[in-house]
Amino acid sequence: MDIKVLFSDWDGYELLDSGDRLKLERFGEVVVIRSEPKAWWRKSSPEIWKNADARYLDDDKKNSKWQFFKKVKPPVMDFNGVKFATKFMDGSKHLGVFPEQSPHWDFIAKSASQRKNPRLLNLFGYTGAATLVAAKSGWLATHVDASKPSVEWARKNQEISGLSEKPVRWIIDDALKFAQREARRGAKYDAIVLDPPAFGRGPKNELWKLEKMLPQLLEACQKILSENPMFVMMTLYSIEASSVMAQNMLKSYFPKLGVSCGELALEGSGMPLPLSIWAIASAM
């Protein structure tokens, strides 16, 4: 079995160092410190951490907040012409973009040329990175997320990217319920992207638990994948999951497609930082 590690190669972002359950990162021109439970090792370059502009404090989960050492503005990131507005929000260490996923954005963009007007469904689409890369590349994209603020953020990213004329369907809904309804309607997609959380709530407080709900979601996706599919891409951040498990899941539900798997990681100070696992079932 070939388990591949994919590294982000994006000028707009840089992992400067990691260790002691922290990571030092550059978003545009802004350097931040955030917690990282997978960084068990020691920092490689302790001295450079003093140059950080901000740090997210989450030792006290009830009072998690950003601490600023300098006056900075949230940067607007640019990935091959697709722009992402970032935010510093108390209560969340995330800035609105996951740079380690950029190899998947490249894969989506390159895949668009395989077919005229291919249809892509992005479930748990968050702030729209994969959706907008797809739309810019020629996909007819449908974006689904249970969070209204996230979808509004994604639509703002569409606007600042100059992609407002691209055909994107923005859907605020529970991913599983949407996929099941699409199956009943007979809807079909050439590619499906899934980035499910380990735990979450839908717009009507629906409970999502990965280990219980993922099989149901993949069953629904099986029914809405076109007869001549291009790919199904799945990313998992659950600490309990493994790339072999993800591969087995896609093999089980999409047996006619070839499946590859691995990890998404960032390189910094010579110490790779693994952040998520992935599996892709592909006909290409």
N, C-alpha and C positions, 0 to 999 in steps of 0.2 A: 504493500500500500504506500502510495506517494503522498505524504502530507506536506503541503506547500505553505511556506511563510511568505506573505505578501507585505511589502513595505511601502509606505506612502512616499511619494516623490513629488512634493508640491512646494514651490518657492514661497508661497504665502504663509506656510507654517513650518516650524522647526521644533523638534524635541531637543532641548539644550542639555538636559541631564535628568536622571531619575535615581531614586533610592530612598531608603528610610520611609517607604510608603508615601512618597511624594513624587511629583514630576514638575520640572521647570520647562516652560514652553514659551515659544514666541508665536503670537497671532498677529500677523502683519508686523507692526513696529512695537507692539505691546508685549511685555514679558510678564508672565503670571506663574504663580505657584498654586497647584491644586493637589488634593490628596489622590493617591493611587494605590489601592489595596494590593495590586499585583507586583508592586516594586519592593520586593523583600530585601534586596541587596543594599549595600552602602552607596552613598553618592560618590560619583567619580571625580567631580570637580566642585568641592564645597564652596570655594571662593566666589564662583560666578553667581551663586544664589543671592548674593547681596545686591545684585543689579536688578532684581525683580521690581516691577512697577506695582504689582498687586498680589494679594494672596487670598485664597478662599479659606476661611476658618470654619471647620465643621467638626471640631472636637466635641462641641456642645451641639447636638443635633437640633435642639429646640431653638437655638439662637445662631444658626449658621448664617454667615454673612461675608461680604467682601471687605477686605482691609486694603486701603490704597496708600502706597508710599510716595507716589507722585500723582500729579493731575494728568489723567489720561482719558481719552475718548474710546469707546468700544470701536474697534477697527471694522471696516468693511472688507471682507475677504474676496478674492477673485480667483476662480478656478476656470481657466480657459474661457474667460468671458462671462461666466456665470458668477454673479455676485451674491454674497451672503452677509447680511447685517448681523453683527454680534451684539450681545447684551450682557451686562454684569447684573445679575439678579440675586438679591438675598433670598436664601432658601434653595438655591440651585448652583452647583459649581459649573454647570454646563453653559457654554457661551452661545450655543445654537448651531454648532457644526462639529462633526466628528471627523477630524482630518485623516485618521487611520483608514477610513472607508474610501479614500480617493482611488485606490486600485480598482474598486468596484465601479466607480463612476467612469473610469477609463474603459472598462469592459462594456458597460452599457452604451457609451458613446460609439465605440467601434462596432458594436453589434447592430446598430441601426441601419447600416448600409447593406445588411444581408437581405432586406426585404423592403418593399415600398409600403410606407405608412403602417409600420407594425404597431400593435397595441400593447401597451405595458401597464400593468397594475402594480402600484407601489402601496403596500399595506404597512401601517405604522410609519407613515411617511415623514413625520416630525416637521422640520422647517423647510423641507423641499429640496435638499441637495440632489438626491438621485432623480427626483421628478424633473427638476429644471435642466439638469444635464441631459436627461432623456429627451425632453421637449426641444431643446436647442439642437439636438443631433438628428431629429426627424421622427421620433416616436410620437404616437398619439397616447398621451399619458393620463392615467387616472390616479389621483392621489387621495389616500384615505388615512385619516387620523381621528382619534376620539377627542382630541383637544382642540377646541375652537381657537384659543390663542396661538397654538402651533400652526394651524392652518392659515390664520391671519398673517402670521410671521412669514410663512412660506409664500403667500401671495405678495407680500411686500418685497421679498427677494425676487419674485418674478418681475415686479415693476422696476426695481432698480437695476435688474439685469437687462432691461430692454426686451423682455420676452412676453410682454402682455398680449401680443397677437398670436402667440403659440396656443394650440388647442389642448389645454389642460382642464380636466374635470376635477374640481376641488370638492371633496366629500368629508363632512364631519360625521363620523359614525363609528360604531364598534366594528373592528376589522372582521371578526368571525361572522357576525350577523350580516354584514355587507356581502361577504363572499358567498354565504349561504343563499342570500336573496338573488345574487347574480346567477347562481347555479339554477335556481328555480326559473329565472327569466330566460335562461339559455344563452347568456352572455359568454363570450369567448375572448381570451387574451393570448397573445403570442409569447409573452414573457411576464413573470410575476416576481416581484422583489418583496421579501419579508424581513423585517427587523423587529421581531417581537420582544417585548420586555419580559423579565422573569415574573414580574407582578405588576398589575395596573388596574385601572378602573375605566370603564367606558363612559360615554356622555350621559348615560342614564344610570350611572353607578354600577354598571355591569362588572362583575369580578373577572379578572383575567389571571390565571395561574398557568405558567408555561407548560409544566409537566402534564397538566390535565387537558388544557385547551389546544395545544399544538397539534396533536393527532386529528382533532376535529377540523382545525383550520386547513391542514394539508389535504384532508379528504375533500373539503369544499374546493380548494385550489385545483385538485385533480379534475374536478367536474367542469371548471371554467377555463382550463388550459385548452388552447386550440388543437385541432387534429394534427397540425403541422407545427409543433411548438419550437420556440427558440431556446428558452432557458427558464429555470426557476432558481433564484438566488436567495439564500437564507443566511442571515447573520445573527449570532446569538452571543449575548453578553453574560448569560447566567453562569455563575461560578461553578455550578454543578454539571454543566454541559461539557461535552468534548467534541472535537472535530469528527472523530469516528462515529459518535452517536448521531451527529448531524448528517453525516454521509449515509448512515444506515436509514435514517428517517426518509431522506429523499429517494434512496434506492427502493424503499418499500412502497412509496406512493407514486413514483414515476419510474417504473422498472424499464421502460423502453429508452430512457435517456442515460447517457454516460454521466457519472457523478465524480467530481473531484472535491477535495476538502483541504482545510488548513487553518491557519491563523492570520489575523491582521495584526501588524505590529508597527512600532515606530523605532527608528534608529536615533540614538543620541549618546554622545560621549563613548561610543564603542559598546554600549550595553543595550541590546534590543529590548524593547518593552512590549510584551504581548498584551493585547487589549480585548480581542474578541475572537471567536471561531466562525468559520464560514463553511458552507457547502454549496456547490452549484451543480444542478442537473442540467445538462446541455445537449442539444442535438447538433451543435456546431463543431 
